[in-house]
């Protein structure tokens, strides 16, 4: 199977490239493309599957550049869907950021509260209308140690290792997921029927409790503070488990990462 991966040097895309090995075709940058150049890229690559990891995902950046956010997070995925090739597209747990209930949230309970999540949900809906085989993976906040030659912006693990002071909420339930698990399940995710799936770890701890566990586990000198109430972002992953995709919970995923890197 020939698989075209967008964002091949990004945080998720680079790990997906590693996982797929010789089957993978790295896509060029999509920052200044139009629909015609998307079609030309796909015609040249002749993929059987597209895995779309490229996005504008920083929430403040999206708020400050709504045109750029709509282009990256809606227009480009729509153009990819119009090629007729099955797509696996990364979405976000932020689509639950305005939910009224306590959670964990199932796939139909969306309530986006920021521009990024509004654009991601529109992307899901429009691409499924175009191609019902499109798979949307709603990812949690992901972490990993830095990968040589690949950008590794701040994430839960790296922030805990490098910062002297850090704050989390003692009330917010949210999972964080080892990105190597995210890429490790990608071949099976490509076999999913079209639709949206919560794709990542589950976590019964609050974010502050998760940070306290990691601090104790690695004997870190970081000082933890409570930032007060934050909206829940935890997800119910029952749907994807029915398809045989079972992520470690957040603590077990962190244990696996700690072992992988001998931290």
C-alpha positions as CSV (number, residue, x, y, z in Angstrom):
1,X,0.0,0.0,0.0
2,X,1.3,3.4,-0.9
3,X,0.6,6.0,1.8
4,X,1.0,9.7,1.4
5,X,1.7,11.5,4.7
6,X,1.3,15.3,5.1
7,X,3.3,17.1,7.7
8,X,6.1,14.4,7.5
9,X,8.5,16.5,9.6
10,X,6.0,17.5,12.2
11,X,5.6,16.1,15.7
12,X,3.0,13.5,14.7
13,X,3.9,13.1,11.0
14,X,7.6,12.3,11.7
15,X,6.6,9.4,14.0
16,X,4.0,8.2,11.5
17,X,6.8,8.2,8.9
18,X,9.0,6.1,11.1
19,X,6.1,3.6,11.7
20,X,5.2,3.2,8.1
21,X,8.7,2.7,6.7
22,X,9.0,1.9,3.0
23,X,5.3,2.2,2.3
24,X,5.3,5.9,3.0
25,X,5.5,8.9,0.6
26,X,6.3,12.3,2.3
27,X,4.1,15.1,1.1
28,X,5.7,18.5,0.3
29,X,4.8,21.5,2.4
30,X,1.1,22.5,2.1
31,X,1.5,26.1,3.3
32,X,0.9,27.8,-0.1
33,X,-1.0,25.3,-2.1
34,X,-4.3,25.5,-3.9
35,X,-6.7,22.8,-4.9
36,X,-5.1,22.3,-8.3
37,X,-1.6,21.7,-6.7
38,X,-3.2,19.3,-4.2
39,X,-4.6,17.3,-7.1
40,X,-1.3,17.4,-8.9
41,X,0.6,16.1,-5.8
42,X,-1.9,13.2,-5.4
43,X,-1.8,12.4,-9.1
44,X,2.0,12.2,-9.0
45,X,2.2,10.2,-5.7
46,X,-0.7,7.7,-6.7
47,X,-1.4,6.8,-3.1
48,X,-3.8,4.3,-1.8
49,X,-4.3,6.2,1.4
50,X,-3.6,9.8,2.7
51,X,-2.7,10.3,6.3
52,X,-3.2,14.0,7.0
53,X,-1.2,15.3,10.1
54,X,-0.5,18.8,8.9
55,X,-2.4,21.6,10.6
56,X,-2.3,24.9,12.4
57,X,-2.8,23.6,15.9
58,X,-1.7,26.4,18.3
59,X,-4.9,27.9,19.7
60,X,-3.7,31.5,20.2
61,X,-2.1,31.5,16.7
62,X,-5.4,30.4,15.2
63,X,-7.3,33.1,17.1
64,X,-4.8,35.7,15.8
65,X,-4.9,34.5,12.2
66,X,-8.4,33.2,11.5
67,X,-7.9,33.3,7.7
68,X,-4.7,31.2,8.0
69,X,-6.5,28.8,10.4
70,X,-9.4,28.3,8.1
71,X,-7.0,27.7,5.2
72,X,-4.9,25.1,7.0
73,X,-7.6,23.4,9.1
74,X,-10.6,23.4,6.7
75,X,-9.7,24.2,3.1
76,X,-6.7,22.0,2.7
77,X,-8.4,18.9,4.2
78,X,-11.5,19.6,2.0
79,X,-9.2,19.6,-1.1
80,X,-7.6,16.3,0.0
81,X,-11.0,14.7,0.5
82,X,-12.1,15.8,-3.0
83,X,-9.3,13.7,-4.6
84,X,-11.4,10.6,-3.8
85,X,-8.5,8.9,-2.0
86,X,-9.4,7.6,1.5
87,X,-8.0,10.0,4.1
88,X,-7.2,9.5,7.8
89,X,-7.2,13.0,9.3
90,X,-6.1,14.1,12.7
91,X,-8.6,16.1,14.7
92,X,-8.6,17.2,18.3
93,X,-10.1,16.7,21.8
94,X,-10.7,20.5,21.7
95,X,-14.0,19.8,20.0
96,X,-15.2,19.0,23.5
97,X,-13.9,22.2,25.1
98,X,-17.4,23.7,25.5
99,X,-19.3,20.6,26.6
100,X,-21.7,21.2,29.5
101,X,-21.4,17.8,31.1
102,X,-18.7,16.4,33.3
103,X,-17.5,13.8,30.7
104,X,-15.8,11.7,29.6
105,X,-17.2,12.7,26.3
106,X,-18.3,10.4,23.5
107,X,-17.9,11.3,19.8
108,X,-21.4,12.8,19.4
109,X,-21.1,15.3,22.4
110,X,-19.1,18.0,20.6
111,X,-19.2,21.6,21.7
112,X,-16.2,23.6,20.4
113,X,-15.3,26.8,22.3
114,X,-12.4,28.3,20.4
115,X,-11.7,29.0,16.7
116,X,-9.3,26.1,16.3
117,X,-11.9,23.6,17.5
118,X,-14.7,25.2,15.4
119,X,-12.5,24.8,12.3
120,X,-11.6,21.3,13.1
121,X,-15.2,20.3,13.6
122,X,-16.2,22.0,10.4
123,X,-13.4,20.1,8.7
124,X,-14.7,16.8,10.0
125,X,-18.2,17.5,8.8
126,X,-17.3,18.8,5.4
127,X,-14.8,16.1,4.5
128,X,-17.3,13.4,5.6
129,X,-19.9,14.9,3.4
130,X,-17.5,14.7,0.4
131,X,-16.1,11.3,1.2
132,X,-17.9,9.2,3.8
133,X,-14.9,6.9,4.1
134,X,-12.8,9.7,5.7
135,X,-11.5,8.7,9.2
136,X,-11.1,11.5,11.8
137,X,-8.9,10.7,14.8
138,X,-9.6,13.1,17.7
139,X,-6.2,13.2,19.4
140,X,-5.4,14.3,23.0
141,X,-2.4,16.4,24.0
142,X,0.5,14.2,23.0
143,X,4.1,13.9,24.4
144,X,7.5,12.4,23.5
145,X,11.1,13.1,24.0
146,X,12.7,15.2,21.2
147,X,13.4,13.4,18.0
148,X,16.6,14.4,16.2
149,X,16.1,16.9,13.4
150,X,12.3,17.2,14.1
151,X,10.6,20.1,15.9
152,X,9.5,19.1,19.4
153,X,7.5,21.9,20.8
154,X,6.6,22.0,24.5
155,X,4.6,19.0,25.6
156,X,3.5,17.5,29.0
157,X,6.6,15.3,29.5
158,X,9.2,17.8,28.2
159,X,7.7,20.7,30.2
160,X,7.8,18.6,33.4
161,X,11.5,17.7,32.8
162,X,12.7,21.2,31.8
163,X,10.6,23.8,33.7
164,X,11.2,24.7,37.3
165,X,7.7,25.9,37.9
166,X,4.6,24.6,36.2
167,X,0.8,24.9,36.8
168,X,-2.1,22.5,36.2
169,X,-5.7,22.3,37.3
170,X,-6.7,20.2,40.2
171,X,-10.2,19.8,38.7
172,X,-9.6,19.3,35.0
173,X,-9.7,15.7,33.7
174,X,-7.7,15.4,30.5
175,X,-5.7,12.6,29.0
176,X,-2.2,12.9,27.6
177,X,-1.0,10.3,25.1
178,X,2.4,8.9,24.2
179,X,2.8,9.9,20.5
180,X,4.6,6.6,19.8
181,X,1.3,4.8,20.6
182,X,-0.5,7.2,18.3
183,X,1.7,6.3,15.4
184,X,1.9,2.6,16.4
185,X,-1.9,2.2,15.9
186,X,-2.0,4.1,12.6
187,X,-2.1,1.1,10.3
188,X,-5.1,-0.3,12.2
189,X,-6.7,3.2,12.2
190,X,-6.5,3.2,8.4
191,X,-8.9,0.2,8.3
192,X,-11.6,2.0,10.3
193,X,-15.0,2.8,8.7
194,X,-15.5,6.5,8.0
195,X,-16.3,8.7,10.9
196,X,-14.9,10.4,14.0
197,X,-13.1,8.5,16.7
198,X,-11.7,9.4,20.1
199,X,-8.1,8.3,19.6
200,X,-5.7,8.3,22.5
201,X,-5.4,7.5,26.2
202,X,-8.0,7.7,28.9
203,X,-7.2,9.2,32.3
204,X,-9.1,9.1,35.6
205,X,-6.7,11.5,37.2
206,X,-6.9,15.3,37.1
207,X,-4.1,17.1,35.3
208,X,-2.5,18.2,38.6
209,X,-2.7,14.6,39.9
210,X,-1.1,13.3,36.7
211,X,1.8,15.9,37.1
212,X,2.2,14.9,40.8
213,X,2.5,11.2,39.8
214,X,5.2,12.0,37.2
215,X,7.0,14.3,39.6
216,X,7.1,11.5,42.2
217,X,8.0,8.8,39.7
218,X,11.0,10.6,38.3
219,X,11.9,12.5,41.5
220,X,11.7,15.8,39.6
221,X,12.6,19.1,41.2
222,X,9.7,20.9,39.5
223,X,7.4,23.0,41.7
224,X,3.7,22.4,40.9
225,X,0.9,24.9,41.3
226,X,-2.8,24.7,41.0
227,X,-4.3,27.0,38.4
228,X,-7.8,26.4,39.5
229,X,-10.8,25.1,37.6
230,X,-10.4,24.3,33.9
231,X,-12.8,22.7,31.5
232,X,-12.7,18.9,31.2
233,X,-11.2,17.5,28.0
234,X,-11.3,13.7,28.7
235,X,-12.7,11.4,26.1
236,X,-14.6,8.1,26.2
237,X,-12.7,5.8,23.8
238,X,-15.2,2.9,23.9
239,X,-15.9,3.3,20.1
240,X,-12.4,2.7,19.0
241,X,-11.8,-0.1,21.4
242,X,-14.6,-2.0,19.6
243,X,-12.3,-2.0,16.6
244,X,-9.3,-3.5,18.5
245,X,-7.4,-0.2,19.1
246,X,-6.6,-0.1,22.8
247,X,-4.3,2.7,24.1
248,X,-2.6,2.5,27.5
249,X,-4.2,4.8,30.1
250,X,-2.2,8.0,30.7
251,X,-0.1,6.6,33.6
252,X,0.7,3.4,31.8
253,X,1.6,5.3,28.7
254,X,4.0,7.5,30.7
255,X,5.5,4.3,32.2
256,X,6.1,3.0,28.7
257,X,7.8,6.2,27.6
258,X,10.0,6.3,30.7
259,X,11.1,2.7,30.0
260,X,11.7,3.4,26.3
261,X,14.0,6.3,27.0
262,X,15.5,5.0,30.3
263,X,14.5,8.2,32.0
